[in-house]
Every structure is written in structure tokens, then in C-alpha cells.
Amino acid sequence: PALKSRDAQNRILHAWKAGPQTVALRKQLEAMRDGGVYVLHIPMAPYRCPPGPYERVCQVADYFKRAKPRSKILVLDSNPDITSKKGLFLQSWNGVYKGMIDYRPNSEITDVDVKGMTVKLQFENVKGDVLNVVPPQRAGDIALKAGLITANQRWCGIDWLTSESTAVKGIHVLGDATLAAPAMPKSASMANQHGKICAGAVVALLKDRPVFSTPVIMNACYSFVDGRTAMHVTSVHKYDPAQKTMVPVKGAGGVSDKASEEEGTFGWGWAKNIWADTLS
């Protein structure tokens, strides 16, 4: 409840959307004393970019290792375990960042004390010098106001052949706002693929033609553990007419063995390509 106030939101950031808040979080970390504690709270899945919080931990650890070596990171995860690339992140946390990161699963937040810079959990209170609370997430207000949210008061059900809302005909929903198909992450790569299915379907519907009935889409996600080293996970999803949803293709996709500078190069290449493809 305390995070509903404007003052609290300015002091305890989510920084889950690139822009002023991520810049402000950087300034908070730069201003933090060496030996201070950065606290990151992760909401219960699903949320946008499953590996994102753990990648942030790595990036902050990389900065602390270079600039504030006495500082620590406390990760309060609402989930029972690391939700994405667990083994790969633990390689870094127990390797180059050994001793810097305290990971605590099943740590769901109940409130914050802004003046005391304290996160209140169900069974304990945790103090920090910089608090970064990523809140539970849902489809945007526009989806709520349009009556598109159908599941758990959070997500929008869609027809996976057209991306058309199951609640309101003629409106198409993409990306993070959707009620995800089995094992489908809320990622930029998936949103890009959703857009292509939707565009093709809209053209077909406008021309009174049948939509493509067997779409296959893929997800790729790179996570950087420092400024140059990264690892990836990929998956492939196809439409199952019996279940009327997208399902993962067994044996397709994969995950890195370890983070490397070579994968960091691949990661930047992937990013530039998807930016060009999505924004052109």
C-alpha cells in the first residue's frame, strides 16, 4: 500500500520500463555507499522478460565489483526458484560474483517502509540502501478499460491464429498483454512473432480469405552477465488445433552451456536485427 504514494514511487523504483526510472536507478546505485545493500524484489511470474531480474542482478554485481566491491545484493524472489536460465545465472553468481549475492526464494512482499528503507515480507523485514521493487504485472489500462482482460484480472485471452481477443471481436492483442500459451515467455521476441501472425491474419480477414492455420514461431533471448558476456535460450512453438493454442515443439530450441564473449557478440547482433525488424 505504501508504494501507491508518489513520494514512495520516486524513492523506491521499479525501473522495469527503460527511460527515466532506469536512469534514476543508476543514479541511486552510483550514490550508494561502498558497503551498502541493493535490494531487488521480483514479483510472482508471469511478468515481462522472465530472465530480466536475474540479468539485472548480474549487471549490478558487475558494477559493484568494479566500483563498490564491499557492497552486496539481496534478491527477494516471490517465486519458489529462479524462473529462467537458472543454471547459467548460478554459474555467474557462484563464480565471478561469488559472495556478493544473497538469493532468497518465496519472499513475497506485503508492504514497504519508505522512510526506513525497509521491505516488509510475510515473516520478516529487510532493510537496504537502495530498494528496487518490481510490482506484479497485468495487461495495460487500455486493455482493462476495453474489457479485454479475461484471466485472473490480469491477462487477455486471444485466438492464437489471429491474435483477436476472445472477449471483444475485432480487437487484436499482442505480446505481454496476452494470456500466454504453455511455456511461452513474455518476451520481446515473442511479441515480434505475435505481430507477424496478427498482421497476416488481419490481411486475410480483410480480404475474406482463410487465415494461416499452422503457424510456427520462435523465441530467442540473450542475457548479459556483464558488459560483454552473454548466454541465450531459444524455443519453438507451433499451433495445436486440438488444444487451440501454441505449444512448444519438443527437441527444438536450446540453451547455452555457459556465458561467453562470443555469445555477447551474437546477442548484440540479435538485438540490432530485431530492433530493425520491429521498428522499421
C-alpha positions in Angstrom: 0.0 0.0 0.0 2.8 2.4 0.8 4.0 2.3 -2.8 0.8 3.9 -4.0 2.1 7.3 -2.9 4.0 9.5 -5.4 6.8 10.1 -3.0 7.3 6.3 -2.5 7.3 5.7 -6.2 10.0 8.3 -6.7 12.2 6.8 -4.0 11.6 3.1 -4.4 11.7 2.5 -8.2 10.5 -0.4 -10.3 12.7 0.6 -13.3 11.0 -2.1 -15.3 10.5 0.2 -18.3 13.5 1.8 -19.9 13.6 5.6 -19.5 13.5 8.0 -16.5 13.3 5.2 -13.9 16.2 3.2 -15.2 18.3 6.4 -15.3 17.1 7.2 -11.7 18.0 3.7 -10.5 21.5 4.1 -12.0 22.0 7.3 -10.1 20.8 5.7 -6.8 23.3 2.9 -7.2 26.1 5.4 -8.1 25.2 7.4 -5.0 25.1 4.4 -2.7 27.9 4.0 -0.2 30.5 1.3 -0.8 29.4 -1.5 1.6 25.7 -0.7 1.1 23.0 -3.2 0.1 20.9 -3.1 -3.1 17.6 -5.0 -2.6 15.7 -6.3 -5.7 12.2 -7.7 -5.2 10.9 -9.9 -8.0 7.1 -10.4 -8.5 5.4 -13.8 -8.9 5.5 -15.0 -12.5 4.3 -14.3 -15.1 5.9 -10.9 -15.7 7.6 -9.2 -18.6 11.0 -10.7 -19.5 11.4 -13.8 -17.2 15.2 -13.6 -17.0 15.3 -9.8 -16.7 15.6 -9.5 -12.9 18.4 -12.1 -12.7 20.2 -10.3 -15.6 19.9 -7.1 -13.6 21.4 -8.7 -10.6 24.4 -9.6 -12.8 24.7 -6.1 -14.2 24.6 -4.5 -10.8 27.1 -7.1 -9.5 29.4 -6.3 -12.3 29.3 -2.6 -11.4 29.8 -3.3 -7.7 32.7 -5.5 -8.4 34.4 -2.7 -10.2 33.3 0.4 -8.3 31.9 -0.7 -4.9 33.5 -4.0 -4.0 32.2 -4.1 -0.4 28.6 -3.8 -1.5 26.0 -6.7 -1.5 22.9 -7.6 -3.5 19.9 -9.1 -1.8 17.4 -10.8 -4.2 13.9 -11.3 -2.8 12.1 -13.5 -5.2 8.4 -14.1 -4.8 8.8 -17.3 -6.9 9.9 -20.6 -5.4 13.0 -20.6 -7.6 14.8 -18.7 -10.4 12.3 -18.7 -13.2 14.7 -18.6 -16.2 18.2 -19.8 -17.1 18.8 -20.9 -13.5 21.9 -22.9 -14.1 23.5 -20.2 -16.2 22.8 -17.4 -13.8 24.1 -19.5 -10.9 27.3 -20.1 -12.8 28.0 -16.4 -12.6 26.5 -15.8 -9.1 28.7 -18.6 -7.7 31.6 -17.8 -9.9 32.8 -14.3 -10.7 30.2 -12.8 -8.3 30.7 -15.3 -5.5 29.9 -13.8 -2.1 28.1 -10.8 -3.5 24.6 -12.1 -4.0 22.1 -13.4 -1.4 19.2 -15.1 -3.2 16.0 -15.7 -1.1 13.1 -17.5 -2.8 9.5 -17.5 -1.6 10.0 -13.9 -0.5 6.7 -12.2 -1.4 6.3 -8.5 -0.4 3.5 -7.2 1.8 4.5 -3.6 2.0 7.4 -1.1 2.2 8.5 1.4 4.8 9.7 4.3 2.7 11.3 6.3 5.5 13.0 3.3 6.9 14.0 1.9 3.5 12.6 -1.5 4.5 10.9 -4.2 2.5 8.2 -5.9 4.6 7.8 -9.6 3.8 5.4 -12.1 5.3 7.7 -13.3 8.0 10.5 -10.7 8.2 11.5 -7.1 7.4 14.6 -6.4 5.2 16.5 -3.1 5.1 18.6 -1.8 2.2 20.3 1.3 0.9 18.6 1.1 -2.5 15.3 -0.7 -2.8 14.1 -1.8 -6.3 10.6 -3.3 -6.2 9.3 -4.7 -9.4 5.5 -5.0 -8.9 3.1 -7.7 -10.0 2.1 -7.1 -13.6 -1.0 -7.2 -15.8 -2.2 -6.0 -19.2 -2.3 -2.2 -19.5 -5.1 0.1 -18.5 -6.3 0.3 -22.1 -6.9 -3.4 -22.1 -8.8 -3.2 -18.8 -11.0 -0.3 -20.0 -11.7 -2.0 -23.2 -12.9 -5.2 -21.4 -10.2 -7.4 -22.9 -8.9 -8.9 -19.7 -10.2 -12.4 -19.3 -7.9 -14.3 -17.0 -7.0 -13.7 -13.3 -8.0 -10.0 -13.8 -4.5 -9.7 -15.4 -4.3 -11.1 -19.0 -6.1 -11.1 -22.3 -7.3 -14.3 -23.9 -6.8 -14.4 -27.7 -7.4 -16.7 -30.7 -3.8 -17.8 -31.5 -4.5 -18.0 -35.2 -5.5 -14.3 -35.4 -4.5 -12.6 -32.1 -8.1 -11.5 -31.9 -9.5 -11.0 -28.4 -11.8 -13.8 -27.1 -13.7 -11.1 -25.2 -14.2 -8.4 -27.8 -14.4 -9.2 -31.5 -12.4 -7.0 -33.9 -9.7 -6.1 -31.4 -6.3 -7.9 -31.6 -3.9 -8.2 -28.7 -0.2 -8.9 -28.9 2.8 -9.6 -26.7 3.0 -9.3 -22.9 -0.7 -8.4 -22.6 -1.8 -11.9 -23.7 -2.7 -14.9 -21.6 0.5 -16.8 -22.5 0.3 -20.2 -24.2 2.1 -23.1 -22.4 5.8 -22.4 -21.8 5.6 -19.2 -23.8 7.6 -16.3 -22.2 6.5 -12.7 -22.1 9.5 -11.6 -24.3 10.2 -9.0 -27.0 11.0 -11.9 -29.4 7.6 -13.4 -28.8 5.8 -10.1 -29.2 7.6 -9.6 -32.6 6.3 -13.1 -33.7 2.8 -12.3 -32.4 2.8 -9.2 -34.6 3.6 -11.2 -37.7 0.8 -13.8 -37.1 -1.6 -10.9 -36.4 -0.6 -8.9 -39.5 -1.1 -11.9 -41.8 -4.4 -12.7 -40.2 -5.7 -9.2 -40.4 -4.9 -9.0 -44.1 -6.6 -12.4 -44.7 -9.7 -11.3 -42.8 -9.9 -8.0 -44.7 -9.8 -9.9 -47.9 -12.3 -12.5 -46.7 -9.7 -15.3 -47.0 -8.9 -18.1 -44.6 -6.1 -17.4 -42.1 -3.0 -19.4 -42.0 -3.8 -22.5 -39.9 -0.4 -23.9 -38.9 1.8 -21.0 -37.6 5.2 -21.8 -36.1 7.0 -19.1 -34.1 10.3 -18.9 -32.2 11.6 -17.2 -29.2 15.2 -16.1 -28.6 16.5 -14.4 -25.5 20.1 -13.2 -24.7 21.1 -12.3 -21.1 24.3 -10.4 -20.4 26.1 -11.2 -17.2 28.5 -8.3 -17.6 29.2 -5.7 -20.3 30.5 -8.2 -22.9 29.5 -11.7 -21.8 26.1 -13.3 -22.5 24.1 -16.5 -22.8 20.9 -17.4 -24.6 17.8 -19.6 -24.6 15.6 -20.4 -27.6 12.4 -22.2 -28.1 10.0 -23.0 -30.9 6.2 -23.0 -30.6 3.6 -24.3 -33.1 -0.2 -24.2 -33.2 -2.1 -27.2 -32.0 -5.6 -27.3 -33.5 -6.8 -29.8 -30.9 -5.8 -27.6 -28.0 -6.4 -24.3 -29.9 -3.2 -22.8 -28.6 0.5 -22.6 -29.3 2.6 -25.5 -27.8 6.4 -25.9 -27.5 8.0 -28.1 -30.1 9.8 -31.0 -28.3 13.6 -31.1 -29.1 13.6 -27.7 -30.7 15.4 -24.6 -29.4 18.2 -24.9 -26.7 20.2 -23.1 -24.1 23.9 -22.1 -23.8 26.4 -24.3 -22.0 27.9 -21.1 -20.4 28.1 -17.4 -20.9 30.8 -16.2 -23.3 32.0 -13.1 -25.1 31.2 -14.8 -28.4 27.5 -15.1 -27.3 27.7 -11.4 -26.3 28.6 -10.6 -29.9 25.7 -12.7 -31.1 23.4 -11.1 -28.6 24.2 -7.6 -29.9 23.6 -8.8 -33.5 20.3 -10.3 -32.5 19.2 -7.1 -30.7 20.1 -4.9 -33.7 18.2 -7.2 -36.1 15.0 -7.5 -34.0 15.0 -3.7 -33.4 15.3 -3.1 -37.2 12.6 -5.8 -37.9 10.2 -4.4 -35.3 10.7 -0.7 -35.7 11.3 -0.3 -39.4 
